[in-house]
């Protein structure tokens, strides 16, 4: 048996080295190199055997091909029967892809995954749990989908695998194609995969899986790396999609080596505050779609509910007479929604004023405060400024600039903005209001929710058919014009 090789990998960026280095030459972090053992070729026999068993007859897949001979047609995506998850994935799950779902403990990763696969009775799915027992998963499945309690969910050792028609109604028929396996050994998992031949595999979680070829504890850098690489080879060679669930460390990043994010095709972050009922699904990396999409869920006792119209949930119904609140028409991906911006300006209790932003880039907040002071003439140097995006949302749309400035000024002068006003516009360093993209969708969303006035950049009026909108448009070129329209 060949001797295992020793390598050193940076836990922050995944940079490899033949020897230990104090400072990583790639990311510049200190003391991040960890020793790992690289298994020899015999260490992945289980993964290769399982992949060969379900590999399709494509003998020419590994031969060099001319670019013109390669088909450009996309494989049909797998519908997961979840509109929010389909949108974040880019239209569905790609066959042979490997997806990493990350989030804080207790945020609802396992609930989202189990809820999704329970609504896919036409697929034979293997759910591998290394954290919970089969009894715990059964109780969660009954809570999420009470109709599934009519029949027990079969475990992996069930001798017969019943099939269900794709036309079955998932709300009436139990999912008999879902098999539960409580296992942490990678070799045992591939053995069961070879016997079952599932159409989808879920690993909960990747930090609990270990292979015998690596001499370290589960969750270590070497174990996570080797297990993820073996699952990647299986997914690509067999065409079976694999969903990995990962933990988040105290820094807020995915636990394990950074190379784990490089290996997978899609990285999805499940965010939200455990004290609030909203959960946000965001794609951090997607080889098959856009990374600007996001899905919104509402946590309930019986699982996660899709929020098709987040604007109504993100807006406070009654803020009349309250200063420091402005409504902005933002877009994330292809979805427009109205979000509430809250600001609080107060005198600095200490010598250095505080600048704090939740759900918004703090550096951009500092830039907007400088524009407000230099171009408009409001002195905020000796005042604390706190900014919050309501609903726990993190927005990266530049059209939020105008609402941030309006909310800060409203709190500074303690004058509320009248109901029925919203705005969208990017603010430049010279105080001009720059145009934003997809202005028609922003206006239509504001009009649908009953707003009577919207402030937009004047440049966006070019080519815009204003007659089809009932909402009153207020085009502006500078920040002063927008503030004059709001406060008179």
N, C-alpha and C positions, 0 to 999 in steps of 0.2 A: 504494500500500500504506500503510495507516494506521500511524502511529508507535506503537511499544510504550510502555506506561505504566510508570512507575517507582513502586514502593511499597516500604515498609519493614515487615518482619514480625519479631516477637519469636520467636527460636528456642526459647524455653522454653515459652511458652503459646500462641503463634500470634496474638497481638494485632497488628492492622494499624494503620499510621499513614501519613499522606501525607508526613511528613518524619521525619528521623532524631531519635530521643529517647534521651537517656542512660539514663534509668531507666524501665522499663516500668510504665505506670500500672495494669496488670492484675495482674501477679505480683510486682512490686517488684524484679525483677532488674536489674542494671546491665550496660550494654554488650552487650545481647542482640539489638538490632535489626540486621537484615541487609537489604541492598538486594536486591530481586528485580525482574525484568522480567515484567510481565504481558503475555502474548501477546494479539494482537488476535483478532478472531473467525475470521479465516482460518487461524489457527494450529492449529485443532482440526478441520479438514476431514476428515482421515483417520479420526479417531475417530467423527465424525458419519456418514461414509460407511459405515464398518463396522457401526455400530449400526443404520442404516437398512436395511442389506442383510439383517440377520437379525431385524429387529423384527417382532413378531407383529402380526396385524391387530387392533389395539386403538385405533381412531381416537378413541374417547371417553375415553382415559386421561387426557388433559390438560384436560378440560373440568371446570368446577365441578360437584360432585355433592352431593346431600343426604346427610347422615350415615346416614339410614335406608336409602338405596339402595345403600350400599357393602356388599359382601359381607364377612362376618366369618369365612368359611372360610379356613383356612390352606392355602397351597399344599403339595403333598406334598414332603417333604424328600428330599434325595438321600442314600442310604445309602452311606457311604464304606467300609463293611466293616471298620471299626475301632471296637470297642466303647468304648475310652477316648476317642477323638477324637469319636465321636458324642455321648458324654455331655457333653463340654466344650462342643461346639457347641450343645447344647440339644436333641439328637434327630436330628441330621444337618445336612447343608449345605442352606441355603435357596437356591432358584433366584434368580438376580439379585443375590445378596449379594456383598460384597467382604470378604475375610478377610485380616488382617495377622498373620503368624506371625513373632515376634521371638525372638531369643536370641543368646547370645554366640557368637563364632566357634568352630567345631568342636564345638558341643554336639549337633548332629544334626538341624538344621532341614531340610536338603536330603534327608537320609536318611529322615526321617519322611514328607516330602512324596512322594518318589519311591516309597517303600514303599507308601504309601496308594494312589497312582494306579495302581500295578502290579496292585493287587487289584481294580481297577474295569474289567474288560475290556469291559463293556457300554457304556461311555461313550467318546466320541471326545474325547481330551484333548490339548491343545497345551501342551507344557512348554517355556517360553522360558528359556534359561540365558544370562546375561550374564557368568558367572564361569568356568564350566567348558566344556570342549570336549565334542563329542558322544562322542568316544572315552572320556573320563573318565566320563561318565554311563553309557555302555554297561558299563564295568567295574564300576561301582557297582551297576547293575541285576543283573548276573550274581552279584555277591556277595550281594545281598539276596535275590534270587529265582533260584536256579540254573536252574529250568525255563525261564526266559525266554531262556536262551542257545541254545535250540534254533533260534530264528530271530532275526535281528537286529531291533532296534527300528527301525522305519522313520523316516527323517528327514522334514522338512517337504517336501522336494522330490520325495518319492515320488509318481509320477503317479497311482497308484491307492490308495484308502483302503479296505482290506478291513474288513468289518464282522463282528462276532462276536455270537453269540446271548447274551442276558442270562443264559441258563441254563448257559452254559459254566462249568466248574469252573476258577477262577483258578489252582489249584495244579497243573493239568495242561495248560492251554492258555496259550500265550504271548499277551501283550497286544499285539495288532496294531493296536489303535486308539490307541495312544500315539505321538504324533509329537514329535520333538525339534527345536527350533529354537535355534540359537546366534546371537543377534542382540541388539544394544543400541539400535538406532534404533526409536523409538516408531512412526514413520510406516511403517517396514518391517514391524513387528509387526502393525499394523492391516491392512496389505495382505495378509499371509498369513492373518490371521483371516478376512478377507472371502472368500478363496478356499477355505479349509478348512471354515469354519463349525463350529468345535468346540463341544462341549457343556460344556467346562470349560477355563479358562485358568490356568496357573501361571506366575508371574513370579519368577525367582530371579536376582538380587534387585532390588528396586525402586530401590536406590541406584546400580545400574549402567545403568539405562535413561535415555536422554536424548532430547529432542525438538529438532528444528532450529529451532523458533520461539523458543527461549530461548537467549540468548547467554551460557552459562556451562557449566562442566564438569559431567560426570555426578556425582551425589551431592550437589550443592549444594541449598540450600533451594528455589530457584526451580525447578530441574529436578524434584526429588522432588514438589513441590507440583503442577506442571503435569501431570506424567505420571500421578500418582495421580488427579487430577481427571478426566483424559481416560479412564482405565480405569473410573472410577466411572460416568461417563456411559454408557460402553459396556455395563457390567454392568446398570445399571438399565433401559436402553432395550431391551436384547436378551434379558434374562432368563438370561444365561450367568453362572454364578458365577466369580469371579476370586479366586485365592489369591496374595497378595503375601508374599514373604519379605523381612524387614528385618533390618538389623544393629543391634547394641547398641553405644552409645558407652561411654567410660570411666566415665561416671557411672552406668551401668546402665540407662539409658533408651533408647528407640528412637531411632536416629539420624535426623536430618532434622527438619523443623519439627513442632511439636506439632499443627499442623492436620492432619497425616497421620493421627493417631489419631482426630481428629474426623470425617474424611471416611469412613473405613471403618466397616463395620457391626460387625465383631467383631475384637478385638485379643486374640491368644493369645500367652502367654509360655511359652517352652520353657526350663526352668531345670534346674539340676543342676551338680554339680562334675565336671569332666572326669577327676578322679582316682578317681571312684566310678562304679559301673555304673548307678545309678538316675537317671532323668530324670523330671521333673514337668512336666506340661502344665496350665497354669492360664489361665482366661479373665479378662482384665483389664477387658474391655468386651464386652458382648453384647446387641445389640438384639433378639435372638430367643430368649433363654434366660437362665439364671441365671449370675451371675459367681462363684458360690461353689463351682462344680464343679471337680474336678481329676482328671487322669488320670496314672497312674504307669506308666513303662516301664522295662525293663531293657535296657541297651545290651550287645549281643552282637556277635560277629564277623560274623554274617550279618544284622545289622540290629537293630531294636528289637522286644523282646518285650513284649506287654501283660501287666501284672501285675493279675490279677483279684482276688487276695487280698493286699493290701499289708501286712496285719497281721503275717503270718508273716515277711515280709522286713524289717519295721521293728523287730522285736523281737530282741534278742540271745538266743540259745538258752541260754546258760549265764552267768548273772551271780550265781550263788549265792555268798554271802560278800562281795560287793562293796557298799560303801556309796555313797550318793548316786544311786541309780537307783530310779525310780518309774515305774509303768506307768499310763497314762491312756487312757480310752476316749473318743476324740474323733470328731467328725463334720465332714466337709467336704462341703458340698452335700447329697447324699442318701446318701453312703457313710459308714458307720461303720468305724473301724479303730482298733486299739490301737497306741499310739506310746510309745516309750521316752524318758523325760526323764532327762537326766544333769546332775548338779550337783557342783561342787567348791567347797568353802569352806576357805580357808586364811588364815593371819595375814598382814596387809598388810605387805609388805616396805618400803613407803614411807609417808609421812605420810598420803596420800590413798588410801583403799581403792578398788580397781577393781571395776566392775560391767560384766560382758560377757555378752551373750546372743546365741546363734546359732539362728536359726529361731523366735525368740520376741520379742515386743515388749519392748524394754529398759525403756521407761517403765513398763510394767505390772509388770516384774520389780522395779523400785525400789518400786512401791506395795506389792507383796506382801511384800517384805523389811521395809517399815515396819510392815505389819500384824503380821508375825511377831514383830517386836521390841516393838511397843506392846501388842498384845493377848495374846500368848503369853508374853512375857517373856524371849526369847532375844536376847542382845546380839550384834549383827552389825555395829556401827558401825565397828569397827577390823579388819574381815576382808574379804578379797577374795572375791567371789562370781562364779563362772563357770557359765553355763547353756548346755546344748546339747540340741537335739532330734535324736535319732539318725536316720540315714538321709538327712541333707540336706534334711529336710522343713521347710517353714515353715508353722506352724499358727497360725490366728487364732481357734480355738474357745476361748471363755471357760471351758469345762469343764476346761481344762488347769491352772487355778489351783491346784487341790488337789494335783495331782501335783508342781507346781513347789515348793510349800511343803514337801511331804513329802520330796522329793529334797534340798532345801537343808538341812533339819533332819537328814536321815540322814547327809549328809556332815559336818555340823557336829559331831555327836556320834559320828561314825564307827561307826554302827550300821546294818547292812544291813536292808532290808525283806524279810520272808519271801517265798519264792516262792508264787505263786498269788494274790497280792493285786493289785488294780487299783482305780482310783477315777475319779470324774467329779464335778465340782462347781465352781461359781463362788464366789469368795471376795469378800465385801464389805469395806468399810473398817472396819466395827465387828467384824470377825472372824467374822461369820455365814457359813454355807455356803448360798448361794442356789441355787434350783432351776435345772435345765438342761432343754433341750428334747429330745424324742425319747429318753426314758430307756429305753424298752423295747428299742430297737435297740441301744443301748450295752450293756445287760445281756446281750442275746442274743449279741452279738459276743464279749464276754468269756467267756461260757459255752461258745461254740463252740470257742474256742481253749484250753479246759481250765483256766480260772481257777476257783478255789474260793471266793474272797471278793471282793466289790466294795463300795466305800464310795460311797454316793449321798446327796444332800440329803434330809432328812426330809420336806420338803414334797412331793417327787416320789412319795411313797407313796400320796397321795390318788388314788383311782381306778386304782391299779396292782394287777393280779392277780399276786400273788407266788407262787401255787401252781404256776404253769406253769414256773417257773424252778428248776433244780436248784442253781444257785449261791447261796451264802449272802449275803444282803443286810445291809449295816450302815448304817442311816440315821443321819445326824448333823445337828446344828443349828449347831454351832460348830466352829472349827478345832481347839480343844482336844480335842473328842470324837474327831475323826478321828485326831489324833496319838496319843491314848490307845489307840485301837483298833489302830494300827500298831505302836507301841512299848511298850504296856503301862503 
